[in-house]
């Protein structure tokens, strides 16, 4: 990963409120609309998972002293205390943690993530943004399909950069965090355009955006995986707007506009010290785009539960997801420990 980061100009971010009922719906009990939570019910360290059942599992088996367990519109949120120990340390301070369901895809994630940020940043009594708030650390733990033939099933893929093949991020003017994102956007646009039939109705209209995981979070996830004895690989992740044609699956009676998109991206060379585009999923791009633009910290760890080149699937993937979750909790604990050390 490069070090030429452009820090977000958080002083220029706007607006600061007061926010109207229409823009920020809060019910009569002081709870935000979709998540049905109050600000004090979330922690600044958050695990995001797509599957509501996975959020329930993490809350039941990996958190203790549960304060909140809320379900609304199929979105489950649990806040409690995590205590994960890695190989390098014998004592880990308990970490107050929230586990939240993001749903499938960036449109659902956009709602959940904005509400989590609002709960953290906004004073609900005055409907204005607080002057001071610590950075959130949000880590997505999900599943993904591996794009490289040599990727063993069950390997945890830690995202360095995320390629947004969705369009949700295009509605938020977050600057490129570094020159690598700018270069990758140009090169990937060209690669996708070249792969499309010239007669395609959408030729030249699919333009990926690129976001970056917080480097400290990515490093902490790799170290935590090593401490727990997990197979992990650092690389680029593609976030698609759907599961079938948007990921190169040709099962519909309509032809995909980008034939074999998965192979096109697997063969793309990002020129990043040996890193490759390792996997596809549906949320990482917007997570890193929005939180990075706001000055919060985002990271992603997704086990490979399928291999697109080998056409294989891991039927025991839940164990890999549980181990990746432990790595995410350990990484967040270490990041918070470093915050206290330097704060």
C-alpha positions as CSV (number, residue, x, y, z in Angstrom):
1,X,0.0,0.0,0.0
2,X,1.2,3.5,-0.7
3,X,1.9,6.2,1.9
4,X,1.0,9.2,-0.2
5,X,-2.4,9.6,1.5
6,X,-4.5,12.7,1.0
7,X,-6.1,13.4,4.4
8,X,-9.8,14.3,4.2
9,X,-10.4,17.9,4.8
10,X,-12.9,17.3,7.6
11,X,-13.1,21.0,8.5
12,X,-14.8,21.6,5.1
13,X,-17.3,18.8,5.4
14,X,-20.9,20.0,5.6
15,X,-23.7,20.4,6.6
16,X,-23.7,20.6,10.4
17,X,-27.4,21.1,11.0
18,X,-29.9,21.5,12.4
19,X,-31.3,18.7,10.3
20,X,-35.0,18.5,9.5
21,X,-37.3,15.6,10.3
22,X,-37.4,14.7,6.7
23,X,-33.6,14.6,6.3
24,X,-32.9,12.8,9.6
25,X,-36.0,10.9,10.8
26,X,-35.9,10.3,14.5
27,X,-38.9,8.7,16.3
28,X,-40.7,9.9,19.4
29,X,-38.4,7.7,21.5
30,X,-35.3,9.3,20.2
31,X,-34.4,6.4,17.9
32,X,-33.1,6.7,14.3
33,X,-35.5,5.5,11.6
34,X,-34.2,2.3,10.1
35,X,-31.9,0.9,12.9
36,X,-34.3,2.0,15.7
37,X,-31.3,2.9,17.9
38,X,-30.3,5.7,20.2
39,X,-26.8,7.3,20.0
40,X,-25.7,5.8,23.3
41,X,-26.5,2.3,22.1
42,X,-23.7,2.0,19.6
43,X,-19.9,1.7,20.2
44,X,-17.2,3.4,18.2
45,X,-15.8,0.0,17.1
46,X,-18.3,-1.7,14.8
47,X,-18.4,-5.0,12.9
48,X,-20.5,-5.0,9.8
49,X,-21.9,-8.3,8.5
50,X,-24.4,-8.8,5.6
51,X,-26.3,-11.7,7.1
52,X,-28.7,-11.0,10.1
53,X,-28.1,-14.5,11.3
54,X,-24.4,-13.9,11.4
55,X,-25.0,-10.8,13.5
56,X,-27.1,-12.8,16.0
57,X,-24.3,-15.5,16.1
58,X,-21.6,-13.0,16.8
59,X,-23.7,-11.3,19.5
60,X,-24.5,-14.6,21.2
61,X,-21.1,-16.3,21.0
62,X,-18.4,-13.7,20.7
63,X,-19.8,-10.8,22.8
64,X,-20.6,-10.8,26.5
65,X,-22.4,-8.3,28.7
66,X,-24.8,-7.5,25.9
67,X,-26.4,-4.1,26.3
68,X,-28.5,-3.9,23.2
69,X,-30.0,-6.5,20.9
70,X,-32.3,-4.8,18.4
71,X,-34.1,-6.1,15.3
72,X,-35.9,-3.8,12.9
73,X,-36.7,-4.3,9.2
74,X,-34.5,-7.4,9.2
75,X,-31.5,-5.4,10.5
76,X,-30.0,-6.8,13.7
77,X,-27.8,-4.7,15.9
78,X,-26.0,-6.0,19.0
79,X,-23.8,-4.0,21.3
80,X,-21.7,-5.8,23.9
81,X,-18.1,-6.5,25.0
82,X,-15.5,-8.5,23.0
83,X,-12.5,-10.1,24.5
84,X,-10.3,-11.9,22.0
85,X,-6.8,-13.0,22.7
86,X,-4.1,-13.4,20.1
87,X,-0.8,-15.2,20.0
88,X,1.4,-12.1,20.8
89,X,-0.5,-11.1,23.9
90,X,-1.7,-12.7,27.0
91,X,-4.0,-9.9,28.2
92,X,-6.4,-8.0,25.9
93,X,-8.5,-5.2,27.3
94,X,-12.2,-5.8,26.8
95,X,-13.6,-3.8,23.8
96,X,-17.1,-2.4,23.7
97,X,-18.3,-3.4,20.2
98,X,-21.3,-3.1,18.0
99,X,-22.2,-5.8,15.5
100,X,-24.6,-4.5,12.8
101,X,-26.3,-6.0,9.8
102,X,-25.5,-4.2,6.5
103,X,-27.8,-6.2,4.3
104,X,-26.8,-7.2,0.7
105,X,-25.2,-4.6,-1.6
106,X,-24.2,-1.0,-1.3
107,X,-27.7,0.4,-1.4
108,X,-28.6,-1.3,1.8
109,X,-25.2,-0.5,3.3
110,X,-25.6,3.2,2.4
111,X,-28.6,3.4,4.7
112,X,-27.1,1.5,7.6
113,X,-23.7,3.2,7.4
114,X,-25.2,6.7,7.3
115,X,-27.4,6.0,10.3
116,X,-24.4,4.6,12.3
117,X,-22.4,7.7,11.4
118,X,-25.3,9.9,12.4
119,X,-25.7,8.1,15.7
120,X,-22.0,8.7,16.4
121,X,-21.7,12.3,15.2
122,X,-25.0,14.0,15.8
123,X,-26.6,15.3,18.9
124,X,-30.2,14.1,18.6
125,X,-31.5,16.7,21.1
126,X,-30.4,19.6,19.0
127,X,-30.2,17.8,15.6
128,X,-26.7,19.3,15.1
129,X,-23.4,17.7,14.5
130,X,-21.2,17.5,17.6
131,X,-17.9,19.6,17.4
132,X,-15.8,16.6,18.6
133,X,-16.1,12.9,18.2
134,X,-13.5,10.1,18.0
135,X,-13.0,8.3,14.7
136,X,-15.2,5.2,14.1
137,X,-13.4,2.0,13.3
138,X,-15.7,-0.2,11.1
139,X,-14.6,-3.6,9.8
140,X,-16.7,-5.6,7.4
141,X,-16.6,-9.3,7.8
142,X,-18.2,-11.1,4.9
143,X,-17.9,-13.8,2.3
144,X,-16.5,-13.5,-1.2
145,X,-15.5,-15.3,-4.3
146,X,-11.9,-15.7,-5.1
147,X,-10.7,-14.6,-8.6
148,X,-7.2,-16.2,-8.6
149,X,-6.8,-19.9,-9.3
150,X,-4.2,-20.3,-6.6
151,X,-6.4,-19.0,-3.8
152,X,-7.2,-21.8,-1.3
153,X,-10.8,-21.8,-0.1
154,X,-11.2,-20.5,3.4
155,X,-8.4,-17.9,3.0
156,X,-9.2,-14.6,4.6
157,X,-8.7,-11.8,2.1
158,X,-7.9,-8.4,3.6
159,X,-8.7,-5.5,1.3
160,X,-6.1,-2.9,0.5
161,X,-8.1,-1.1,-2.3
162,X,-11.7,-1.6,-3.3
163,X,-12.9,-1.3,-6.9
164,X,-16.5,0.0,-6.9
165,X,-18.5,-1.5,-9.8
166,X,-21.6,-0.2,-8.1
167,X,-22.8,3.4,-8.4
168,X,-23.7,4.2,-4.8
169,X,-20.3,5.9,-4.1
170,X,-20.8,8.2,-7.1
171,X,-23.4,10.2,-5.1
172,X,-20.8,11.2,-2.4
173,X,-18.0,13.6,-3.3
174,X,-15.2,11.9,-1.4
175,X,-11.8,12.7,-2.9
176,X,-9.4,10.0,-4.0
177,X,-7.3,9.2,-0.9
178,X,-4.1,8.8,-2.9
179,X,-2.7,8.7,-6.4
180,X,-3.1,5.0,-6.7
181,X,-6.9,5.3,-6.6
182,X,-6.7,7.9,-9.4
183,X,-4.5,5.7,-11.6
184,X,-6.6,2.5,-11.0
185,X,-9.8,4.3,-11.9
186,X,-8.4,5.3,-15.3
187,X,-6.9,1.9,-16.0
188,X,-9.9,-0.1,-14.9
189,X,-12.3,2.0,-16.9
190,X,-10.2,1.3,-20.0
191,X,-10.1,-2.4,-19.2
192,X,-13.8,-2.7,-18.8
193,X,-14.6,-0.7,-21.9
194,X,-12.2,-2.9,-23.9
195,X,-14.0,-6.0,-22.7
196,X,-17.4,-4.7,-23.8
197,X,-18.8,-5.4,-27.3
198,X,-18.6,-2.1,-29.3
199,X,-22.3,-2.4,-30.1
200,X,-23.3,-2.7,-26.5
201,X,-25.9,-0.2,-25.5
202,X,-23.8,0.6,-22.4
203,X,-20.4,0.7,-24.0
204,X,-18.2,3.2,-22.2
205,X,-20.8,3.9,-19.5
206,X,-19.5,1.5,-16.8
207,X,-16.8,3.5,-14.9
208,X,-15.4,2.0,-11.7
209,X,-14.4,4.1,-8.8
210,X,-11.7,3.1,-6.4
211,X,-11.5,3.5,-2.6
212,X,-8.9,2.5,0.0
213,X,-9.1,0.7,3.3
214,X,-7.5,2.5,6.2
215,X,-3.9,1.3,6.0
216,X,-3.6,0.9,9.8
217,X,-6.8,-1.3,9.8
218,X,-5.5,-3.4,6.9
219,X,-2.2,-3.9,8.7
220,X,-4.0,-4.8,12.0
221,X,-6.1,-7.3,10.2
222,X,-3.1,-9.0,8.6
223,X,-1.3,-9.1,12.0
224,X,-4.3,-10.4,13.9
225,X,-4.8,-13.1,11.3
226,X,-1.1,-14.1,11.8
227,X,-1.5,-14.1,15.5
228,X,-4.5,-16.4,15.3
229,X,-2.8,-18.7,12.8
230,X,-5.2,-17.9,9.9
231,X,-4.3,-18.0,6.2
232,X,-4.7,-14.4,5.0
233,X,-3.8,-12.5,1.9
234,X,-3.7,-8.8,1.2
235,X,-5.1,-7.6,-2.1
236,X,-7.7,-5.7,-4.1
237,X,-11.4,-6.4,-3.7
238,X,-14.1,-5.7,-6.3
239,X,-17.5,-4.7,-5.1
240,X,-20.3,-5.5,-7.6
241,X,-23.8,-4.1,-7.8
242,X,-25.3,-7.7,-7.9
243,X,-24.5,-11.3,-7.8
244,X,-25.1,-12.7,-11.3
245,X,-24.2,-10.7,-14.5
246,X,-22.5,-7.9,-12.4
247,X,-20.1,-10.6,-11.2
248,X,-19.6,-12.3,-14.7
249,X,-22.2,-15.1,-14.2
250,X,-24.0,-15.7,-17.5
251,X,-27.2,-17.5,-16.5
252,X,-29.9,-15.1,-17.7
253,X,-31.5,-15.1,-21.1
254,X,-30.2,-11.5,-21.4
255,X,-26.5,-11.3,-22.4
256,X,-24.2,-9.6,-19.9
257,X,-22.9,-6.2,-21.0
258,X,-19.4,-7.1,-19.9
259,X,-18.7,-10.8,-20.9
260,X,-16.6,-12.7,-18.4
261,X,-16.1,-9.7,-16.2
262,X,-14.7,-11.9,-13.4
263,X,-11.9,-13.0,-15.8
264,X,-11.2,-9.5,-17.0
265,X,-10.7,-8.3,-13.5
266,X,-8.7,-11.4,-12.4
267,X,-6.2,-10.7,-15.3
268,X,-5.9,-7.0,-14.5
269,X,-2.5,-6.1,-13.1
270,X,-2.8,-3.2,-10.5
271,X,1.0,-2.8,-10.4
272,X,1.0,-2.7,-6.6
273,X,4.1,-4.7,-5.5
274,X,2.6,-8.1,-6.4
275,X,-0.9,-7.5,-5.2
276,X,-3.7,-8.7,-7.4
277,X,-7.5,-8.3,-7.6
278,X,-8.2,-11.2,-5.3
279,X,-12.0,-11.4,-4.7
280,X,-15.5,-10.1,-5.5
281,X,-18.2,-9.2,-3.0
282,X,-20.8,-6.4,-2.8
283,X,-20.0,-3.9,0.0
284,X,-16.3,-3.0,0.5
285,X,-16.2,-0.1,-2.1
286,X,-18.8,2.1,-0.5
287,X,-17.7,1.3,3.0
288,X,-14.2,2.6,2.4
289,X,-15.3,5.4,0.2
290,X,-17.8,7.0,2.6
291,X,-15.9,6.4,5.9
292,X,-12.5,7.4,4.4
293,X,-14.0,10.6,3.0
294,X,-15.4,11.4,6.5
295,X,-12.1,10.7,8.3
296,X,-13.3,7.5,9.9
297,X,-11.5,4.1,9.6
298,X,-12.7,1.2,7.5
299,X,-11.4,-2.2,6.8
300,X,-12.6,-5.4,5.2
301,X,-11.8,-9.1,5.8
302,X,-13.7,-11.7,3.7
303,X,-12.9,-15.4,3.5
304,X,-12.9,-16.9,0.0
305,X,-15.9,-19.3,0.1
306,X,-15.8,-20.0,-3.6
307,X,-13.1,-19.9,-6.3
308,X,-14.3,-18.7,-9.7
309,X,-11.4,-20.1,-11.6
310,X,-11.5,-23.5,-10.1
311,X,-15.3,-23.5,-9.9
312,X,-15.3,-24.7,-6.3
313,X,-17.3,-23.8,-3.2
314,X,-16.5,-24.2,0.5
315,X,-19.5,-25.9,2.1
316,X,-17.9,-25.4,5.6
317,X,-17.4,-21.7,5.1
318,X,-19.0,-20.7,8.4
319,X,-15.9,-21.8,10.3
320,X,-13.8,-19.5,8.1
321,X,-16.2,-16.6,8.7
322,X,-16.0,-17.2,12.5
323,X,-12.2,-17.1,12.4
324,X,-12.2,-14.0,10.3
325,X,-14.6,-12.4,12.8
326,X,-12.1,-13.2,15.6
327,X,-9.3,-11.6,13.6
328,X,-11.5,-8.4,13.1
329,X,-12.2,-8.2,16.8
330,X,-8.6,-8.7,17.7
331,X,-7.6,-6.0,15.1
332,X,-10.0,-3.5,16.5
333,X,-8.8,-4.1,20.0
334,X,-5.2,-3.5,19.0
335,X,-6.1,-0.3,17.1
336,X,-7.9,1.0,20.2
337,X,-4.9,0.1,22.3
338,X,-2.7,2.1,20.0
339,X,-5.1,5.0,20.3
340,X,-4.9,5.0,24.1
341,X,-1.1,4.6,23.9
342,X,-0.7,7.7,21.6
343,X,-3.6,9.7,22.9
